[in-house]
Amino acid sequence: MTKQDPYDVVVVGGGIMGSSTAYHLMKMDGRLKVAVVERDPTYTRASTTLSMGNIRIQFSLKENVQISQYAFEVLDRFEEEMAVGDERPDIAFHREGNLFLVDEAGRGVAEKALELQKTQGCPVEWWSPAEIQQHYPLYDSSPFQGGTFGPKDGHLDAYAVLMGYKAKAKSLGAGYIKSEVTHVLTNRNEVTGVRLASGEDLTAKVVVNCAGAWAAEVARTAGVSLPVDPVKRQVFALSPAVKPQGPLPLTILPSGLYFRTETGGLILLGKSMEEDPIGFYFTWDDKRFMEVLWPELAEFVPAFDTMKLMRGWAGLYAVNTLDGNAILGEWPELKGFFLANGFSGHGLQQGPAVGRYVSELILDQPPALDLSTFSPIRILHNKPLSEGGIV
Ligand SMILES: Cc1cc2nc3c(=O)[nH]c(=O)nc-3n(C[C@H](O)[C@H](O)[C@H](O)COP(=O)(O)OP(=O)(O)OC[C@H]3O[C@@H](n4cnc5c(N)ncnc54)[C@H](O)[C@@H]3O)c2cc1C
């Protein structure tokens, strides 16, 4: 097939990472020729659109806290910054808080994380069981030692954020191509472009892997082995007979069970489990809900022992099996092959900082936020980062 003029950058995957990267590249240098290759512009299976849309400050690795602080900053001005002409995205950011319940076993880790968050200037509070009950009378917090509450945390419309980045990136000159990248092309130890399912080649000296749960597959075509597994996660939407008086924060129990209120009087509920299969699976089953999640929920919120399961869905976490954290930067053994991968269930909130950082690396600009701790070199050296608990 005839070759196109070379691109400066080809981005594989147009989810939150690909679109934020395209936006930042174009914002930094409007003369760049950037293509985002996305095989499914409806984003039916993209993790971005299947996520819970939660943004939190409560992490236990400093850089993850800073990434979320930057996300808060960006989201406050997002609708204005992403306006294209008269079109403004409406991201419906509800700052209803995140509450992590803490038991005896987790207290040390929680206190350390809280300390770190405070030194970073984060508004996170320690609540006793009585304070939890006072704020959320439906909860039975008596089995717990207390909880950490981030009042500025909350949830938003992930699809609207994605569309905001995409529309703005396009308005600045980035091209979106509907196709699948079948190969990342290389010559010796350098990237030369990508091959599309149509057989067409796009030439570029820089290729960014933003393929989410498919990241390892894409990297493999360039001879790069990434420890990123697609893992199925399920979310359930239920309508409780007793409606809470007001919104409930994203509430996370030590077991990993989480829930929050959703518009329309619904509760969204989920839990990552050991037996969650690795692979590209998207079916959800009510058995898990009935047998595991509901009984656990009703123990903590007795009023929810009567409710109707409305629906569910399944999406994929791109799990970094080395340390559960992002992998950001150029692969040390392949010039021009940049990674924004392995977000392990908390990537939506990292979109703004990651897109900016990866663009800075590509354009050789000093990073506004040093995220070198997430460098892929640790993958090569098999040296995991430690988050200490709250990933
Ligand atoms: C159930 C669930 C709940 C979550 N909740 C949260 C949350 O509350 N907060 C949070 O921060 N994060 C959450 N996450 C994680 C978050 O959704 C992801 O970390 C983030 O969306 C990853 O973005 P991405 O752009 O890397 O991947 P994606 O959004 O999956 O985008 C990757 C894109 O690449 C495309 N693609 C893949 N391979 C190719 C190819 N070869 N050629 C062309 N296109 C390709 C895909 O079609 C896809 O559109 C959740 C995830 C799930 C599944």
The ligand as an SDF file (V2000), in Angstrom:
LIG
                    3D

 53 58  0  0  0  0  0  0  0  0999 V2000
  -14.9040   -1.7870   36.3160 C   0  0  0  0  0  0  0  0  0  0  0  0
  -13.8210   -0.7640   36.3060 C   0  0  0  0  0  0  0  0  0  0  0  0
  -13.8450    0.2980   37.2190 C   0  0  0  0  0  0  0  0  0  0  0  0
  -12.8450    1.2700   37.2160 C   0  0  0  0  0  0  0  0  0  0  0  0
  -12.9670    2.3150   38.0680 N   0  0  0  0  0  0  0  0  0  0  0  0
  -12.0340    3.3000   38.0420 C   0  0  0  0  0  0  0  0  0  0  0  0
  -12.1850    4.4390   38.8610 C   0  0  0  0  0  0  0  0  0  0  0  0
  -13.1770    4.5910   39.5690 O   0  0  0  0  0  0  0  0  0  0  0  0
  -11.2110    5.3840   38.8270 N   0  0  0  0  0  0  0  0  0  0  0  0
  -10.1020    5.2690   38.0270 C   0  0  0  0  0  0  0  0  0  0  0  0
   -9.2430    6.1390   38.0540 O   0  0  0  0  0  0  0  0  0  0  0  0
   -9.9530    4.1920   37.2220 N   0  0  0  0  0  0  0  0  0  0  0  0
  -10.8870    3.2200   37.2020 C   0  0  0  0  0  0  0  0  0  0  0  0
  -10.7470    2.1390   36.3920 N   0  0  0  0  0  0  0  0  0  0  0  0
   -9.5250    2.0100   35.5910 C   0  0  0  0  0  0  0  0  0  0  0  0
   -9.5760    2.9200   34.4060 C   0  0  0  0  0  0  0  0  0  0  0  0
  -10.7880    2.7500   33.7210 O   0  0  0  0  0  0  0  0  0  0  0  0
   -8.3920    2.6080   33.4700 C   0  0  0  0  0  0  0  0  0  0  0  0
   -7.1840    2.5480   34.1970 O   0  0  0  0  0  0  0  0  0  0  0  0
   -8.2450    3.6670   32.3830 C   0  0  0  0  0  0  0  0  0  0  0  0
   -9.4850    3.9420   31.7920 O   0  0  0  0  0  0  0  0  0  0  0  0
   -7.2580    3.1850   31.3500 C   0  0  0  0  0  0  0  0  0  0  0  0
   -7.3270    4.0250   30.2180 O   0  0  0  0  0  0  0  0  0  0  0  0
   -6.6060    3.5760   28.8780 P   0  0  0  0  0  0  0  0  0  0  0  0
   -6.7480    4.6920   27.9350 O   0  0  0  0  0  0  0  0  0  0  0  0
   -5.2410    3.0670   29.2190 O   0  0  0  0  0  0  0  0  0  0  0  0
   -7.4130    2.2700   28.4020 O   0  0  0  0  0  0  0  0  0  0  0  0
   -8.8050    2.1300   27.6180 P   0  0  0  0  0  0  0  0  0  0  0  0
   -9.8110    3.0900   28.0920 O   0  0  0  0  0  0  0  0  0  0  0  0
   -9.1620    0.6790   27.6730 O   0  0  0  0  0  0  0  0  0  0  0  0
   -8.4220    2.5240   26.1440 O   0  0  0  0  0  0  0  0  0  0  0  0
   -7.5970    1.6910   25.3570 C   0  0  0  0  0  0  0  0  0  0  0  0
   -8.1090    1.7610   23.9490 C   0  0  0  0  0  0  0  0  0  0  0  0
   -7.1740    1.1260   23.0990 O   0  0  0  0  0  0  0  0  0  0  0  0
   -7.8790    0.5250   22.0300 C   0  0  0  0  0  0  0  0  0  0  0  0
   -6.9920   -0.4890   21.4590 N   0  0  0  0  0  0  0  0  0  0  0  0
   -6.4310   -1.5410   22.0950 C   0  0  0  0  0  0  0  0  0  0  0  0
   -5.6270   -2.2260   21.2680 N   0  0  0  0  0  0  0  0  0  0  0  0
   -5.6840   -1.5950   20.0730 C   0  0  0  0  0  0  0  0  0  0  0  0
   -5.0730   -1.8190   18.8150 C   0  0  0  0  0  0  0  0  0  0  0  0
   -4.2350   -2.8550   18.6220 N   0  0  0  0  0  0  0  0  0  0  0  0
   -5.3610   -0.9770   17.7980 N   0  0  0  0  0  0  0  0  0  0  0  0
   -6.2080    0.0740   17.9720 C   0  0  0  0  0  0  0  0  0  0  0  0
   -6.8230    0.3380   19.1410 N   0  0  0  0  0  0  0  0  0  0  0  0
   -6.5550   -0.4900   20.1830 C   0  0  0  0  0  0  0  0  0  0  0  0
   -9.1180   -0.0460   22.6970 C   0  0  0  0  0  0  0  0  0  0  0  0
  -10.1540   -0.2360   21.7570 O   0  0  0  0  0  0  0  0  0  0  0  0
   -9.4300    1.0340   23.7390 C   0  0  0  0  0  0  0  0  0  0  0  0
  -10.4090    1.9310   23.2840 O   0  0  0  0  0  0  0  0  0  0  0  0
  -11.7450    1.1570   36.3220 C   0  0  0  0  0  0  0  0  0  0  0  0
  -11.7090    0.1170   35.4030 C   0  0  0  0  0  0  0  0  0  0  0  0
  -12.7420   -0.8330   35.3760 C   0  0  0  0  0  0  0  0  0  0  0  0
  -12.6960   -1.9350   34.3620 C   0  0  0  0  0  0  0  0  0  0  0  0
  1  2  1  0
  2  3  1  0
  2 52  2  0
  3  4  2  0
  4  5  1  0
  4 50  1  0
  5  6  2  0
  6  7  1  0
  6 13  1  0
  7  8  2  0
  7  9  1  0
  9 10  1  0
 10 11  2  0
 10 12  1  0
 12 13  2  0
 13 14  1  0
 14 15  1  0
 14 50  1  0
 15 16  1  0
 16 17  1  0
 16 18  1  0
 18 19  1  0
 18 20  1  0
 20 21  1  0
 20 22  1  0
 22 23  1  0
 23 24  1  0
 24 25  2  0
 24 26  1  0
 24 27  1  0
 27 28  1  0
 28 29  2  0
 28 30  1  0
 28 31  1  0
 31 32  1  0
 32 33  1  0
 33 34  1  0
 33 48  1  0
 34 35  1  0
 35 36  1  0
 35 46  1  0
 36 37  1  0
 36 45  1  0
 37 38  2  0
 38 39  1  0
 39 40  1  0
 39 45  2  0
 40 41  1  0
 40 42  2  0
 42 43  1  0
 43 44  2  0
 44 45  1  0
 46 47  1  0
 46 48  1  0
 48 49  1  0
 50 51  2  0
 51 52  1  0
 52 53  1  0
M  END
$$$$
